[in-house]
Amino acid sequence: MFFKNARLYCLTESFSYKQDELETQLSEQLFIPCGKFDKSRLGWVSPLEDAYDGEDAPPLTHVIGDFVMVCAQKQDRLLPASVVREATEEKVAEIEQRQARKVFRKEKRQIQDDVYANMLPRAFTKSQLTYAFVSKKDKLLVVDSASAPRAEELLNLLRDSLESFPVGLPTTRTAPADVLTRWLREQKLSHNFSLLEDVVLHNPLDSSNVVRCASQDLTGDEIAVHLEAGKLVKSLGLSWNNVLHCVVNDDLSIKRLQFEAIEEDREGGTEETPAQRFDQDFALMTLELQGFFDSLFKAFGGLDKPKPLGR
């Protein structure tokens, strides 16, 4: 499996856990489906859940060299606030009509709580898997998520499981927005990067002034006009080594990752078990991402001291 996104966190200490230690500590936070009155549940599952062909339970970690993959599963009960509100209003109207009196705010709040508690066990559930891997050598945590809150849920689960997992947000010596804007303006890219056809530009003095371009020639006059007006690049579609395509954001998050050349080569491979395919995909992906991150950080002047995170 190949990641579609990458949210990066820098480890501020060496990751020294052995696999058996990780298995023991993660097993204390195993995923358990929602009970009748649980709004959501979060816990660890095996990254190999669908590919494992052994007789025992699949491991909670998958290790190749200096890379350790984990997977968190979150299950939510789907109970929209609008549904609860509508049912509450119907209940309030029924009481007011039957008892010929006004239902005031405090009682209405209690009715809403009762309606919610009554409806929650019957609500549908939805599950999401979030994969991540630790690169011990590069001291990075890479989370496959386009959403920062979702990535931080996995990060917080790691902290709870390992008791201590100090990380910070990556920062570079040169602002990514400045480098990406210069690349777009001058059409001269470095470190094996080339332009694709997607960009988001914004006015740094007015956050509502945003221009989004997709499948567009970025060398045209229209883009040049926006740059001359002082707009900066917020996200830019890039290709690296003609192997990896993505959108790089000014906060160093990566979206819409595509490993087209690798995946095409894999399609013509020999017959494999699902576990073997997972293993090879993980090895290929981490190898390419390691080179990609190295080039990206160098293009932005190298990594600086990580920005501390709360908690």
ChimeraX commands (.cxc) that place a marker at each C-alpha (Angstrom):
marker #1 position 0.00,0.00,0.00 radius 0.5
marker #1 position 1.17,3.50,-0.80 radius 0.5
marker #1 position 0.44,6.64,1.21 radius 0.5
marker #1 position -1.78,9.29,-0.41 radius 0.5
marker #1 position -0.73,12.09,1.96 radius 0.5
marker #1 position 2.11,12.88,4.33 radius 0.5
marker #1 position 1.98,14.97,7.49 radius 0.5
marker #1 position 5.44,15.25,8.98 radius 0.5
marker #1 position 6.60,15.44,12.58 radius 0.5
marker #1 position 10.23,15.64,13.70 radius 0.5
marker #1 position 11.32,13.38,16.55 radius 0.5
marker #1 position 13.29,15.39,19.09 radius 0.5
marker #1 position 14.80,12.24,20.59 radius 0.5
marker #1 position 16.07,9.01,19.06 radius 0.5
marker #1 position 13.47,6.29,18.58 radius 0.5
marker #1 position 15.03,3.39,20.46 radius 0.5
marker #1 position 12.07,1.02,20.89 radius 0.5
marker #1 position 12.53,-2.57,19.79 radius 0.5
marker #1 position 9.67,-4.29,18.00 radius 0.5
marker #1 position 8.74,-6.54,20.92 radius 0.5
marker #1 position 8.63,-3.52,23.23 radius 0.5
marker #1 position 6.37,-1.67,20.80 radius 0.5
marker #1 position 4.06,-4.67,20.48 radius 0.5
marker #1 position 3.69,-4.86,24.25 radius 0.5
marker #1 position 2.97,-1.17,24.73 radius 0.5
marker #1 position 0.65,-0.73,21.76 radius 0.5
marker #1 position -1.35,-3.77,22.84 radius 0.5
marker #1 position -2.48,-1.76,25.88 radius 0.5
marker #1 position -4.43,0.52,23.51 radius 0.5
marker #1 position -6.01,-2.00,21.11 radius 0.5
marker #1 position -8.97,-0.86,19.06 radius 0.5
marker #1 position -12.33,-1.89,20.51 radius 0.5
marker #1 position -15.54,-1.18,18.54 radius 0.5
marker #1 position -17.97,1.38,19.92 radius 0.5
marker #1 position -20.27,0.20,22.68 radius 0.5
marker #1 position -23.91,1.22,22.74 radius 0.5
marker #1 position -23.23,4.56,24.40 radius 0.5
marker #1 position -19.80,5.37,22.91 radius 0.5
marker #1 position -19.69,8.26,20.48 radius 0.5
marker #1 position -16.25,7.22,19.19 radius 0.5
marker #1 position -13.39,4.79,19.84 radius 0.5
marker #1 position -9.74,4.92,18.81 radius 0.5
marker #1 position -7.08,2.24,19.11 radius 0.5
marker #1 position -4.36,0.24,17.36 radius 0.5
marker #1 position -4.90,-2.42,14.73 radius 0.5
marker #1 position -2.36,-4.30,12.64 radius 0.5
marker #1 position -1.17,-2.55,9.45 radius 0.5
marker #1 position -1.24,-6.06,7.93 radius 0.5
marker #1 position -4.85,-6.74,8.95 radius 0.5
marker #1 position -6.04,-7.48,5.40 radius 0.5
marker #1 position -2.78,-8.99,4.12 radius 0.5
marker #1 position -1.68,-11.24,6.96 radius 0.5
marker #1 position -1.69,-14.97,6.21 radius 0.5
marker #1 position -0.33,-16.36,9.48 radius 0.5
marker #1 position -2.22,-18.39,12.05 radius 0.5
marker #1 position -1.60,-16.08,15.03 radius 0.5
marker #1 position -2.93,-12.55,15.42 radius 0.5
marker #1 position -1.13,-10.14,13.07 radius 0.5
marker #1 position 1.50,-7.90,14.68 radius 0.5
marker #1 position 0.67,-4.29,15.55 radius 0.5
marker #1 position 3.89,-3.07,13.92 radius 0.5
marker #1 position 5.51,-3.77,10.57 radius 0.5
marker #1 position 9.27,-3.21,10.45 radius 0.5
marker #1 position 11.60,-2.95,7.47 radius 0.5
marker #1 position 15.07,-1.70,8.24 radius 0.5
marker #1 position 14.83,1.66,9.99 radius 0.5
marker #1 position 11.12,2.05,9.22 radius 0.5
marker #1 position 8.31,1.08,11.59 radius 0.5
marker #1 position 4.70,1.20,10.42 radius 0.5
marker #1 position 1.67,1.40,12.71 radius 0.5
marker #1 position -2.06,1.80,12.07 radius 0.5
marker #1 position -4.80,3.40,14.16 radius 0.5
marker #1 position -8.50,2.71,13.69 radius 0.5
marker #1 position -11.19,5.18,14.71 radius 0.5
marker #1 position -14.89,4.36,14.81 radius 0.5
marker #1 position -17.55,7.07,15.12 radius 0.5
marker #1 position -21.27,6.81,15.64 radius 0.5
marker #1 position -23.02,8.92,13.04 radius 0.5
marker #1 position -25.63,11.01,14.83 radius 0.5
marker #1 position -25.95,14.44,13.20 radius 0.5
marker #1 position -26.83,17.34,15.49 radius 0.5
marker #1 position -29.66,18.30,13.11 radius 0.5
marker #1 position -31.32,14.90,13.66 radius 0.5
marker #1 position -31.11,15.26,17.45 radius 0.5
marker #1 position -32.39,18.83,17.26 radius 0.5
marker #1 position -35.37,17.86,15.12 radius 0.5
marker #1 position -36.31,14.95,17.39 radius 0.5
marker #1 position -35.96,17.23,20.43 radius 0.5
marker #1 position -38.25,19.87,18.91 radius 0.5
marker #1 position -40.86,17.22,18.14 radius 0.5
marker #1 position -40.68,15.96,21.74 radius 0.5
marker #1 position -40.95,19.49,23.15 radius 0.5
marker #1 position -43.94,20.30,20.91 radius 0.5
marker #1 position -45.66,17.08,22.00 radius 0.5
marker #1 position -45.16,17.91,25.71 radius 0.5
marker #1 position -46.34,21.50,25.28 radius 0.5
marker #1 position -49.48,20.39,23.47 radius 0.5
marker #1 position -50.31,17.49,25.81 radius 0.5
marker #1 position -49.64,19.36,29.06 radius 0.5
marker #1 position -50.71,22.84,27.87 radius 0.5
marker #1 position -47.58,24.52,29.19 radius 0.5
marker #1 position -44.33,26.09,28.00 radius 0.5
marker #1 position -41.11,24.03,28.03 radius 0.5
marker #1 position -38.27,26.31,29.08 radius 0.5
marker #1 position -34.54,26.17,28.31 radius 0.5
marker #1 position -33.33,24.02,31.23 radius 0.5
marker #1 position -35.98,21.35,30.66 radius 0.5
marker #1 position -35.44,21.47,26.90 radius 0.5
marker #1 position -31.72,20.83,27.42 radius 0.5
marker #1 position -32.54,17.78,29.54 radius 0.5
marker #1 position -34.96,16.52,26.87 radius 0.5
marker #1 position -32.24,16.94,24.25 radius 0.5
marker #1 position -29.78,14.93,26.39 radius 0.5
marker #1 position -32.39,12.17,26.81 radius 0.5
marker #1 position -33.11,12.12,23.06 radius 0.5
marker #1 position -29.39,11.89,22.29 radius 0.5
marker #1 position -28.88,9.03,24.76 radius 0.5
marker #1 position -31.86,7.18,23.30 radius 0.5
marker #1 position -30.76,7.58,19.67 radius 0.5
marker #1 position -27.02,6.95,20.08 radius 0.5
marker #1 position -27.14,3.12,20.43 radius 0.5
marker #1 position -29.14,2.91,17.19 radius 0.5
marker #1 position -26.83,5.18,15.17 radius 0.5
marker #1 position -24.74,3.74,12.33 radius 0.5
marker #1 position -20.97,3.52,12.78 radius 0.5
marker #1 position -18.19,4.58,10.42 radius 0.5
marker #1 position -14.56,3.43,10.70 radius 0.5
marker #1 position -11.34,5.00,9.40 radius 0.5
marker #1 position -7.80,3.66,9.30 radius 0.5
marker #1 position -4.82,6.00,9.63 radius 0.5
marker #1 position -1.40,4.62,8.75 radius 0.5
marker #1 position 1.93,6.09,9.82 radius 0.5
marker #1 position 5.57,5.14,9.92 radius 0.5
marker #1 position 8.58,6.19,11.92 radius 0.5
marker #1 position 11.86,6.71,10.08 radius 0.5
marker #1 position 14.44,6.10,12.81 radius 0.5
marker #1 position 17.41,7.32,10.79 radius 0.5
marker #1 position 15.74,10.57,9.69 radius 0.5
marker #1 position 13.91,11.03,13.04 radius 0.5
marker #1 position 10.59,11.58,11.30 radius 0.5
marker #1 position 7.02,10.47,11.89 radius 0.5
marker #1 position 5.06,10.37,8.62 radius 0.5
marker #1 position 1.26,10.17,8.89 radius 0.5
marker #1 position -0.93,9.33,5.91 radius 0.5
marker #1 position -3.58,12.00,6.47 radius 0.5
marker #1 position -4.71,15.15,4.71 radius 0.5
marker #1 position -6.26,16.32,7.99 radius 0.5
marker #1 position -4.09,17.79,10.76 radius 0.5
marker #1 position -6.59,16.89,13.55 radius 0.5
marker #1 position -6.77,13.29,12.34 radius 0.5
marker #1 position -2.96,13.03,12.23 radius 0.5
marker #1 position -2.74,14.48,15.73 radius 0.5
marker #1 position -5.21,11.85,17.00 radius 0.5
marker #1 position -2.74,9.16,15.94 radius 0.5
marker #1 position 0.13,11.16,17.42 radius 0.5
marker #1 position -1.67,11.51,20.75 radius 0.5
marker #1 position -2.47,7.79,20.75 radius 0.5
marker #1 position 1.25,7.09,20.28 radius 0.5
marker #1 position 2.05,9.37,23.20 radius 0.5
marker #1 position -0.49,7.61,25.40 radius 0.5
marker #1 position 0.83,4.19,24.40 radius 0.5
marker #1 position 4.53,4.96,24.74 radius 0.5
marker #1 position 4.20,7.37,27.70 radius 0.5
marker #1 position 6.67,9.68,25.97 radius 0.5
marker #1 position 6.96,10.48,22.29 radius 0.5
marker #1 position 8.47,13.98,21.95 radius 0.5
marker #1 position 7.99,15.49,18.50 radius 0.5
marker #1 position 7.70,18.91,16.89 radius 0.5
marker #1 position 6.49,20.35,13.63 radius 0.5
marker #1 position 9.24,20.60,11.01 radius 0.5
marker #1 position 10.56,24.04,10.18 radius 0.5
marker #1 position 13.04,24.97,7.47 radius 0.5
marker #1 position 15.66,27.69,7.28 radius 0.5
marker #1 position 13.91,29.25,4.28 radius 0.5
marker #1 position 10.14,29.69,4.27 radius 0.5
marker #1 position 8.58,27.11,1.91 radius 0.5
marker #1 position 6.21,29.76,0.52 radius 0.5
marker #1 position 9.18,31.89,-0.58 radius 0.5
marker #1 position 10.90,29.00,-2.36 radius 0.5
marker #1 position 7.72,27.73,-4.04 radius 0.5
marker #1 position 6.84,31.28,-5.17 radius 0.5
marker #1 position 10.33,31.80,-6.63 radius 0.5
marker #1 position 10.13,28.47,-8.45 radius 0.5
marker #1 position 6.81,29.43,-9.99 radius 0.5
marker #1 position 7.96,32.94,-10.91 radius 0.5
marker #1 position 11.35,31.98,-12.38 radius 0.5
marker #1 position 10.37,28.51,-13.70 radius 0.5
marker #1 position 13.75,27.27,-12.44 radius 0.5
marker #1 position 13.44,24.43,-9.97 radius 0.5
marker #1 position 16.19,22.60,-8.11 radius 0.5
marker #1 position 16.82,19.21,-6.48 radius 0.5
marker #1 position 15.14,17.20,-9.25 radius 0.5
marker #1 position 11.75,18.94,-8.91 radius 0.5
marker #1 position 9.58,20.01,-11.84 radius 0.5
marker #1 position 6.23,21.81,-12.08 radius 0.5
marker #1 position 2.90,20.12,-12.59 radius 0.5
marker #1 position -0.35,21.99,-13.32 radius 0.5
marker #1 position -1.85,22.83,-9.93 radius 0.5
marker #1 position -1.32,25.86,-7.70 radius 0.5
marker #1 position -3.06,27.79,-4.94 radius 0.5
marker #1 position -2.05,31.44,-4.56 radius 0.5
marker #1 position -3.05,33.74,-1.72 radius 0.5
marker #1 position -2.65,37.32,-0.64 radius 0.5
marker #1 position -0.63,37.29,2.62 radius 0.5
marker #1 position -2.45,40.49,3.70 radius 0.5
marker #1 position -5.94,39.13,3.04 radius 0.5
marker #1 position -6.61,35.47,3.82 radius 0.5
marker #1 position -9.88,35.51,1.86 radius 0.5
marker #1 position -8.08,36.52,-1.37 radius 0.5
marker #1 position -7.25,33.08,-2.80 radius 0.5
marker #1 position -6.78,31.86,-6.39 radius 0.5
marker #1 position -6.97,28.13,-7.18 radius 0.5
marker #1 position -5.75,26.76,-10.50 radius 0.5
marker #1 position -6.03,23.12,-11.56 radius 0.5
marker #1 position -4.87,21.46,-14.79 radius 0.5
marker #1 position -3.55,24.80,-16.00 radius 0.5
marker #1 position -0.38,25.93,-17.71 radius 0.5
marker #1 position 1.53,27.60,-14.88 radius 0.5
marker #1 position 3.87,29.42,-17.26 radius 0.5
marker #1 position 1.10,31.65,-18.64 radius 0.5
marker #1 position 0.50,35.38,-18.22 radius 0.5
marker #1 position -2.45,34.90,-15.84 radius 0.5
marker #1 position -0.24,33.35,-13.18 radius 0.5
marker #1 position 2.43,36.01,-13.72 radius 0.5
marker #1 position -0.12,38.76,-13.09 radius 0.5
marker #1 position -1.10,37.28,-9.74 radius 0.5
marker #1 position 2.55,36.96,-8.72 radius 0.5
marker #1 position 3.25,40.56,-9.72 radius 0.5
marker #1 position 0.30,41.61,-7.54 radius 0.5
marker #1 position 2.12,40.14,-4.54 radius 0.5
marker #1 position 0.42,36.81,-4.14 radius 0.5
marker #1 position 2.41,33.91,-2.67 radius 0.5
marker #1 position 2.19,30.20,-3.31 radius 0.5
marker #1 position 0.21,28.32,-0.68 radius 0.5
marker #1 position 0.42,24.95,-2.44 radius 0.5
marker #1 position 2.10,23.79,-5.64 radius 0.5
marker #1 position 1.90,20.64,-7.74 radius 0.5
marker #1 position 5.36,19.12,-8.17 radius 0.5
marker #1 position 7.00,16.07,-9.67 radius 0.5
marker #1 position 10.18,14.65,-8.17 radius 0.5
marker #1 position 12.56,12.56,-10.27 radius 0.5
marker #1 position 9.63,11.81,-12.60 radius 0.5
marker #1 position 8.69,9.09,-10.11 radius 0.5
marker #1 position 6.66,10.84,-7.43 radius 0.5
marker #1 position 3.91,13.42,-8.03 radius 0.5
marker #1 position 2.30,15.46,-5.27 radius 0.5
marker #1 position 1.08,18.81,-3.99 radius 0.5
marker #1 position 3.44,20.53,-1.53 radius 0.5
marker #1 position 1.86,22.98,0.91 radius 0.5
marker #1 position 3.54,25.93,2.59 radius 0.5
marker #1 position 3.22,24.18,5.98 radius 0.5
marker #1 position 5.31,21.25,4.64 radius 0.5
marker #1 position 2.33,18.91,4.47 radius 0.5
marker #1 position 2.10,16.78,1.32 radius 0.5
marker #1 position -1.15,15.85,-0.42 radius 0.5
marker #1 position -2.23,13.79,-3.43 radius 0.5
marker #1 position 0.88,11.62,-3.43 radius 0.5
marker #1 position 1.20,9.42,-6.50 radius 0.5
marker #1 position 3.89,6.82,-7.14 radius 0.5
marker #1 position 2.86,6.22,-10.74 radius 0.5
marker #1 position 6.11,4.81,-12.13 radius 0.5
marker #1 position 6.53,2.44,-9.19 radius 0.5
marker #1 position 2.94,1.24,-9.24 radius 0.5
marker #1 position 3.08,0.62,-13.00 radius 0.5
marker #1 position 6.21,-1.50,-12.55 radius 0.5
marker #1 position 4.54,-3.42,-9.74 radius 0.5
marker #1 position 1.55,-4.32,-11.93 radius 0.5
marker #1 position 3.75,-6.49,-14.11 radius 0.5
marker #1 position 5.37,-8.31,-11.19 radius 0.5
marker #1 position 5.31,-12.00,-10.41 radius 0.5
marker #1 position 2.60,-13.65,-8.36 radius 0.5
marker #1 position 2.81,-12.80,-4.65 radius 0.5
marker #1 position 0.83,-13.28,-1.52 radius 0.5
marker #1 position -0.92,-10.17,-0.11 radius 0.5
marker #1 position 1.63,-10.08,2.73 radius 0.5
marker #1 position 4.57,-10.17,0.30 radius 0.5
marker #1 position 3.02,-7.42,-1.81 radius 0.5
marker #1 position 2.44,-5.27,1.28 radius 0.5
marker #1 position 6.05,-5.81,2.36 radius 0.5
marker #1 position 7.47,-4.86,-1.04 radius 0.5
marker #1 position 5.19,-1.84,-1.41 radius 0.5
marker #1 position 6.22,-0.56,2.01 radius 0.5
marker #1 position 9.91,-1.00,1.17 radius 0.5
marker #1 position 9.56,0.78,-2.18 radius 0.5
marker #1 position 7.46,3.60,-0.75 radius 0.5
marker #1 position 9.77,4.36,2.17 radius 0.5
marker #1 position 12.84,4.26,-0.07 radius 0.5
marker #1 position 11.36,6.85,-2.45 radius 0.5
marker #1 position 9.92,9.03,0.31 radius 0.5
marker #1 position 13.26,9.11,2.10 radius 0.5
marker #1 position 14.92,10.54,-1.00 radius 0.5
marker #1 position 11.99,12.88,-1.66 radius 0.5
marker #1 position 12.02,14.34,1.87 radius 0.5
marker #1 position 15.79,14.80,1.72 radius 0.5
marker #1 position 15.49,16.77,-1.54 radius 0.5
marker #1 position 12.53,18.78,-0.26 radius 0.5
marker #1 position 14.28,19.85,2.94 radius 0.5
marker #1 position 17.46,20.75,1.04 radius 0.5
marker #1 position 15.42,22.86,-1.39 radius 0.5
marker #1 position 14.11,24.83,1.60 radius 0.5
marker #1 position 17.56,25.38,3.08 radius 0.5
marker #1 position 17.59,22.38,5.42 radius 0.5
marker #1 position 15.68,21.61,8.58 radius 0.5
marker #1 position 15.78,24.03,11.49 radius 0.5
marker #1 position 14.83,23.43,15.12 radius 0.5
marker #1 position 11.35,21.81,15.22 radius 0.5
marker #1 position 8.42,23.91,16.36 radius 0.5
marker #1 position 7.17,22.55,19.72 radius 0.5
marker #1 position 3.72,21.01,19.85 radius 0.5
marker #1 position 1.27,21.36,22.68 radius 0.5
marker #1 position 0.92,18.45,25.10 radius 0.5
marker link #1:1,2 radius 0.2
marker link #1:2,3 radius 0.2
marker link #1:3,4 radius 0.2
marker link #1:4,5 radius 0.2
marker link #1:5,6 radius 0.2
marker link #1:6,7 radius 0.2
marker link #1:7,8 radius 0.2
marker link #1:8,9 radius 0.2
marker link #1:9,10 radius 0.2
marker link #1:10,11 radius 0.2
marker link #1:11,12 radius 0.2
marker link #1:12,13 radius 0.2
marker link #1:13,14 radius 0.2
marker link #1:14,15 radius 0.2
marker link #1:15,16 radius 0.2
marker link #1:16,17 radius 0.2
marker link #1:17,18 radius 0.2
marker link #1:18,19 radius 0.2
marker link #1:19,20 radius 0.2
marker link #1:20,21 radius 0.2
marker link #1:21,22 radius 0.2
marker link #1:22,23 radius 0.2
marker link #1:23,24 radius 0.2
marker link #1:24,25 radius 0.2
marker link #1:25,26 radius 0.2
marker link #1:26,27 radius 0.2
marker link #1:27,28 radius 0.2
marker link #1:28,29 radius 0.2
marker link #1:29,30 radius 0.2
marker link #1:30,31 radius 0.2
marker link #1:31,32 radius 0.2
marker link #1:32,33 radius 0.2
marker link #1:33,34 radius 0.2
marker link #1:34,35 radius 0.2
marker link #1:35,36 radius 0.2
marker link #1:36,37 radius 0.2
marker link #1:37,38 radius 0.2
marker link #1:38,39 radius 0.2
marker link #1:39,40 radius 0.2
marker link #1:40,41 radius 0.2
marker link #1:41,42 radius 0.2
marker link #1:42,43 radius 0.2
marker link #1:43,44 radius 0.2
marker link #1:44,45 radius 0.2
marker link #1:45,46 radius 0.2
marker link #1:46,47 radius 0.2
marker link #1:47,48 radius 0.2
marker link #1:48,49 radius 0.2
marker link #1:49,50 radius 0.2
marker link #1:50,51 radius 0.2
marker link #1:51,52 radius 0.2
marker link #1:52,53 radius 0.2
marker link #1:53,54 radius 0.2
marker link #1:54,55 radius 0.2
marker link #1:55,56 radius 0.2
marker link #1:56,57 radius 0.2
marker link #1:57,58 radius 0.2
marker link #1:58,59 radius 0.2
marker link #1:59,60 radius 0.2
marker link #1:60,61 radius 0.2
marker link #1:61,62 radius 0.2
marker link #1:62,63 radius 0.2
marker link #1:63,64 radius 0.2
marker link #1:64,65 radius 0.2
marker link #1:65,66 radius 0.2
marker link #1:66,67 radius 0.2
marker link #1:67,68 radius 0.2
marker link #1:68,69 radius 0.2
marker link #1:69,70 radius 0.2
marker link #1:70,71 radius 0.2
marker link #1:71,72 radius 0.2
marker link #1:72,73 radius 0.2
marker link #1:73,74 radius 0.2
marker link #1:74,75 radius 0.2
marker link #1:75,76 radius 0.2
marker link #1:76,77 radius 0.2
marker link #1:77,78 radius 0.2
marker link #1:78,79 radius 0.2
marker link #1:79,80 radius 0.2
marker link #1:80,81 radius 0.2
marker link #1:81,82 radius 0.2
marker link #1:82,83 radius 0.2
marker link #1:83,84 radius 0.2
marker link #1:84,85 radius 0.2
marker link #1:85,86 radius 0.2
marker link #1:86,87 radius 0.2
marker link #1:87,88 radius 0.2
marker link #1:88,89 radius 0.2
marker link #1:89,90 radius 0.2
marker link #1:90,91 radius 0.2
marker link #1:91,92 radius 0.2
marker link #1:92,93 radius 0.2
marker link #1:93,94 radius 0.2
marker link #1:94,95 radius 0.2
marker link #1:95,96 radius 0.2
marker link #1:96,97 radius 0.2
marker link #1:97,98 radius 0.2
marker link #1:98,99 radius 0.2
marker link #1:99,100 radius 0.2
marker link #1:100,101 radius 0.2
marker link #1:101,102 radius 0.2
marker link #1:102,103 radius 0.2
marker link #1:103,104 radius 0.2
marker link #1:104,105 radius 0.2
marker link #1:105,106 radius 0.2
marker link #1:106,107 radius 0.2
marker link #1:107,108 radius 0.2
marker link #1:108,109 radius 0.2
marker link #1:109,110 radius 0.2
marker link #1:110,111 radius 0.2
marker link #1:111,112 radius 0.2
marker link #1:112,113 radius 0.2
marker link #1:113,114 radius 0.2
marker link #1:114,115 radius 0.2
marker link #1:115,116 radius 0.2
marker link #1:116,117 radius 0.2
marker link #1:117,118 radius 0.2
marker link #1:118,119 radius 0.2
marker link #1:119,120 radius 0.2
marker link #1:120,121 radius 0.2
marker link #1:121,122 radius 0.2
marker link #1:122,123 radius 0.2
marker link #1:123,124 radius 0.2
marker link #1:124,125 radius 0.2
marker link #1:125,126 radius 0.2
marker link #1:126,127 radius 0.2
marker link #1:127,128 radius 0.2
marker link #1:128,129 radius 0.2
marker link #1:129,130 radius 0.2
marker link #1:130,131 radius 0.2
marker link #1:131,132 radius 0.2
marker link #1:132,133 radius 0.2
marker link #1:133,134 radius 0.2
marker link #1:134,135 radius 0.2
marker link #1:135,136 radius 0.2
marker link #1:136,137 radius 0.2
marker link #1:137,138 radius 0.2
marker link #1:138,139 radius 0.2
marker link #1:139,140 radius 0.2
marker link #1:140,141 radius 0.2
marker link #1:141,142 radius 0.2
marker link #1:142,143 radius 0.2
marker link #1:143,144 radius 0.2
marker link #1:144,145 radius 0.2
marker link #1:145,146 radius 0.2
marker link #1:146,147 radius 0.2
marker link #1:147,148 radius 0.2
marker link #1:148,149 radius 0.2
marker link #1:149,150 radius 0.2
marker link #1:150,151 radius 0.2
marker link #1:151,152 radius 0.2
marker link #1:152,153 radius 0.2
marker link #1:153,154 radius 0.2
marker link #1:154,155 radius 0.2
marker link #1:155,156 radius 0.2
marker link #1:156,157 radius 0.2
marker link #1:157,158 radius 0.2
marker link #1:158,159 radius 0.2
marker link #1:159,160 radius 0.2
marker link #1:160,161 radius 0.2
marker link #1:161,162 radius 0.2
marker link #1:162,163 radius 0.2
marker link #1:163,164 radius 0.2
marker link #1:164,165 radius 0.2
marker link #1:165,166 radius 0.2
marker link #1:166,167 radius 0.2
marker link #1:167,168 radius 0.2
marker link #1:168,169 radius 0.2
marker link #1:169,170 radius 0.2
marker link #1:170,171 radius 0.2
marker link #1:171,172 radius 0.2
marker link #1:172,173 radius 0.2
marker link #1:173,174 radius 0.2
marker link #1:174,175 radius 0.2
marker link #1:175,176 radius 0.2
marker link #1:176,177 radius 0.2
marker link #1:177,178 radius 0.2
marker link #1:178,179 radius 0.2
marker link #1:179,180 radius 0.2
marker link #1:180,181 radius 0.2
marker link #1:181,182 radius 0.2
marker link #1:182,183 radius 0.2
marker link #1:183,184 radius 0.2
marker link #1:184,185 radius 0.2
marker link #1:185,186 radius 0.2
marker link #1:186,187 radius 0.2
marker link #1:187,188 radius 0.2
marker link #1:188,189 radius 0.2
marker link #1:189,190 radius 0.2
marker link #1:190,191 radius 0.2
marker link #1:191,192 radius 0.2
marker link #1:192,193 radius 0.2
marker link #1:193,194 radius 0.2
marker link #1:194,195 radius 0.2
marker link #1:195,196 radius 0.2
marker link #1:196,197 radius 0.2
marker link #1:197,198 radius 0.2
marker link #1:198,199 radius 0.2
marker link #1:199,200 radius 0.2
marker link #1:200,201 radius 0.2
marker link #1:201,202 radius 0.2
marker link #1:202,203 radius 0.2
marker link #1:203,204 radius 0.2
marker link #1:204,205 radius 0.2
marker link #1:205,206 radius 0.2
marker link #1:206,207 radius 0.2
marker link #1:207,208 radius 0.2
marker link #1:208,209 radius 0.2
marker link #1:209,210 radius 0.2
marker link #1:210,211 radius 0.2
marker link #1:211,212 radius 0.2
marker link #1:212,213 radius 0.2
marker link #1:213,214 radius 0.2
marker link #1:214,215 radius 0.2
marker link #1:215,216 radius 0.2
marker link #1:216,217 radius 0.2
marker link #1:217,218 radius 0.2
marker link #1:218,219 radius 0.2
marker link #1:219,220 radius 0.2
marker link #1:220,221 radius 0.2
marker link #1:221,222 radius 0.2
marker link #1:222,223 radius 0.2
marker link #1:223,224 radius 0.2
marker link #1:224,225 radius 0.2
marker link #1:225,226 radius 0.2
marker link #1:226,227 radius 0.2
marker link #1:227,228 radius 0.2
marker link #1:228,229 radius 0.2
marker link #1:229,230 radius 0.2
marker link #1:230,231 radius 0.2
marker link #1:231,232 radius 0.2
marker link #1:232,233 radius 0.2
marker link #1:233,234 radius 0.2
marker link #1:234,235 radius 0.2
marker link #1:235,236 radius 0.2
marker link #1:236,237 radius 0.2
marker link #1:237,238 radius 0.2
marker link #1:238,239 radius 0.2
marker link #1:239,240 radius 0.2
marker link #1:240,241 radius 0.2
marker link #1:241,242 radius 0.2
marker link #1:242,243 radius 0.2
marker link #1:243,244 radius 0.2
marker link #1:244,245 radius 0.2
marker link #1:245,246 radius 0.2
marker link #1:246,247 radius 0.2
marker link #1:247,248 radius 0.2
marker link #1:248,249 radius 0.2
marker link #1:249,250 radius 0.2
marker link #1:250,251 radius 0.2
marker link #1:251,252 radius 0.2
marker link #1:252,253 radius 0.2
marker link #1:253,254 radius 0.2
marker link #1:254,255 radius 0.2
marker link #1:255,256 radius 0.2
marker link #1:256,257 radius 0.2
marker link #1:257,258 radius 0.2
marker link #1:258,259 radius 0.2
marker link #1:259,260 radius 0.2
marker link #1:260,261 radius 0.2
marker link #1:261,262 radius 0.2
marker link #1:262,263 radius 0.2
marker link #1:263,264 radius 0.2
marker link #1:264,265 radius 0.2
marker link #1:265,266 radius 0.2
marker link #1:266,267 radius 0.2
marker link #1:267,268 radius 0.2
marker link #1:268,269 radius 0.2
marker link #1:269,270 radius 0.2
marker link #1:270,271 radius 0.2
marker link #1:271,272 radius 0.2
marker link #1:272,273 radius 0.2
marker link #1:273,274 radius 0.2
marker link #1:274,275 radius 0.2
marker link #1:275,276 radius 0.2
marker link #1:276,277 radius 0.2
marker link #1:277,278 radius 0.2
marker link #1:278,279 radius 0.2
marker link #1:279,280 radius 0.2
marker link #1:280,281 radius 0.2
marker link #1:281,282 radius 0.2
marker link #1:282,283 radius 0.2
marker link #1:283,284 radius 0.2
marker link #1:284,285 radius 0.2
marker link #1:285,286 radius 0.2
marker link #1:286,287 radius 0.2
marker link #1:287,288 radius 0.2
marker link #1:288,289 radius 0.2
marker link #1:289,290 radius 0.2
marker link #1:290,291 radius 0.2
marker link #1:291,292 radius 0.2
marker link #1:292,293 radius 0.2
marker link #1:293,294 radius 0.2
marker link #1:294,295 radius 0.2
marker link #1:295,296 radius 0.2
marker link #1:296,297 radius 0.2
marker link #1:297,298 radius 0.2
marker link #1:298,299 radius 0.2
marker link #1:299,300 radius 0.2
marker link #1:300,301 radius 0.2
marker link #1:301,302 radius 0.2
marker link #1:302,303 radius 0.2
marker link #1:303,304 radius 0.2
marker link #1:304,305 radius 0.2
marker link #1:305,306 radius 0.2
marker link #1:306,307 radius 0.2
marker link #1:307,308 radius 0.2
marker link #1:308,309 radius 0.2
marker link #1:309,310 radius 0.2
marker link #1:310,311 radius 0.2
view
